[in-house]
């Protein structure tokens, strides 16, 4: 059987076992997209908070509700993860942490710190 016949026609990305560094990199891109989409929403919320006292009260009521709270925590996670993964990639650009073991450690640290700090902020918000 030739090599061409044995290759799959498409890649099932959910079946491929990605290393932790790949997940951090994918989430870095995803968090950047989330933040880019969140900027207009955050600017609108800021405008509402400054426009009038009733608008401010409505915004606070929304953010304290389930959907608003989830959106706020998602934005906080995206910010923290994007910052941490960006610092990790900056370290790679400076020639630090590119060894396999160190890269895995920093990838795990990005994931744990991003989720942990978001959890701590969620607890503080309650």
Secondary structure as UniProt FT lines:
FT   HELIX           3..6
FT   TURN            13..15
FT   HELIX           20..51
FT   HELIX           53..64
FT   HELIX           66..93
FT   TURN            94..95
FT   HELIX           100..125
//
